[in-house]
């Protein structure tokens, strides 16, 4: 599956951004659990949010819970991340990821085989 990201950019603290991740090729879109990850300079890639095949189950990192919302449109083969109340510490390159083997038990980056190209999110104070 090919994942192409859009969105991101520069925003002031307290602002909002929405990231999109369009999937094409591979298995049917609903075969994939999907997730969002981020990587700040000098840090390891970390889990941000994940969503099940149907979208009925979601999971969030503690640092973004209540501020970020992950969703998917299975008719449009697209994953979203709505980011509100952004903080400077949210600054990172954000990646979407997918894997048909995922079952929601382990959201570590190594459990995902397909990745988007990454998009920069910068939050100024």
C-alpha atoms as one frame of an Amber mdcrd trajectory, in Angstrom:
protein
   0.000   0.000   0.000   1.185   3.517  -0.791   0.555   6.242   1.776   0.674
   9.897   0.727   0.433  12.558   3.401  -0.778  16.130   3.212  -1.349  18.920
   5.674   0.972  20.140   8.369   2.879  23.402   8.446   3.543  26.205  10.897
   1.022  27.237  13.540   1.068  29.245  16.738   0.614  27.559  20.081  -3.048
  26.923  20.758  -3.821  26.595  17.080  -5.069  23.653  15.046  -3.939  21.614
  12.076  -5.277  18.581  10.246  -3.131  15.924   8.654  -4.366  13.584   5.938
  -2.987  10.287   4.688  -4.370   8.873   1.431  -3.873   5.165   0.758  -3.703
   3.501  -2.627  -2.814   0.071  -3.921  -2.285  -2.973  -1.742  -5.122  -4.637
   0.087  -8.494  -3.063   0.670  -8.167  -0.069   2.972 -10.206  -1.701   5.707
  -7.588  -4.459   5.979  -5.269  -2.076   7.787  -5.064  -0.848  11.289  -3.525
   2.590  10.924  -1.603   4.959  13.090   0.091   8.306  13.381   3.607   8.653
  14.706   5.977  11.562  15.145   9.673  12.132  15.406  11.275  15.230  16.863
  14.917  16.108  16.187  17.242  13.902  18.183  14.419  11.719  19.435  13.046
   8.334  18.506   9.852   7.952  16.541   6.898   7.725  18.903   3.299   6.605
  18.724   0.681   9.368  18.614  -2.651   7.760  17.776  -4.058   4.559  16.286
  -7.325   3.376  14.819  -8.873   0.006  14.044 -10.064  -1.248  10.669 -13.589
  -0.004  11.144 -12.680   3.120  13.061 -14.649   1.956  16.079 -11.571   1.653
  18.275  -8.966   4.345  18.815  -5.967   4.800  21.044  -3.891   7.835  21.934
  -0.598   8.660  23.526  -1.076  10.291  26.901   0.595  13.472  25.674  -2.059
  14.109  23.005  -5.191  12.630  24.548  -8.024  15.143  24.569  -6.302  17.367
  21.999  -5.839  15.107  18.951  -8.456  13.041  17.161  -7.708  10.232  14.741
 -10.342   9.212  12.213 -10.634   7.413   8.915 -12.910   7.594   5.902 -12.967
   4.083   4.492 -14.970   5.185   1.456 -12.207   7.648   0.566  -9.281   5.467
   1.711  -8.035   8.309   3.875  -6.762   8.640   7.419  -6.910  11.898   9.348
  -5.364  13.451  12.427  -7.085  16.539  13.779  -4.720  18.373  16.110  -6.120
  21.048  18.407  -4.593  23.093  21.225  -1.165  22.544  19.745   1.884  23.043
  21.921   5.510  23.751  20.994   6.386  20.248  22.178   4.170  18.853  19.428
   6.724  20.072  16.890   7.949  17.074  14.903   7.770  15.270  11.603   4.528
  13.321  11.574   4.117   9.997   9.791   1.101   7.861   9.005   1.534   4.117
   9.020  -0.428   0.989   8.172  -0.094  -2.754   8.554  -2.518  -5.611   7.874
  -0.992  -7.679  10.693  -1.841  -5.098  13.322  -4.438  -5.998  15.909  -4.147
  -3.056  18.255  -2.091  -4.817  20.922   1.280  -3.295  20.086   1.488   0.191
  18.609   5.259   0.420  18.480   6.719   1.690  15.185   8.350  -1.652  14.456
   4.932  -3.247  14.118   4.104  -1.176  11.043   5.424  -2.027   7.609   4.043
   0.786   5.504   4.787   4.449   6.028   3.905   7.808   4.589   6.576  10.257
   3.500   6.305  12.409   6.614   5.136  15.967   7.046   6.563  18.710   9.234
   4.462  20.247  11.988   5.977  23.268  13.709   4.295  24.956  16.648   5.661
  28.340  17.636   5.362  29.708  21.151
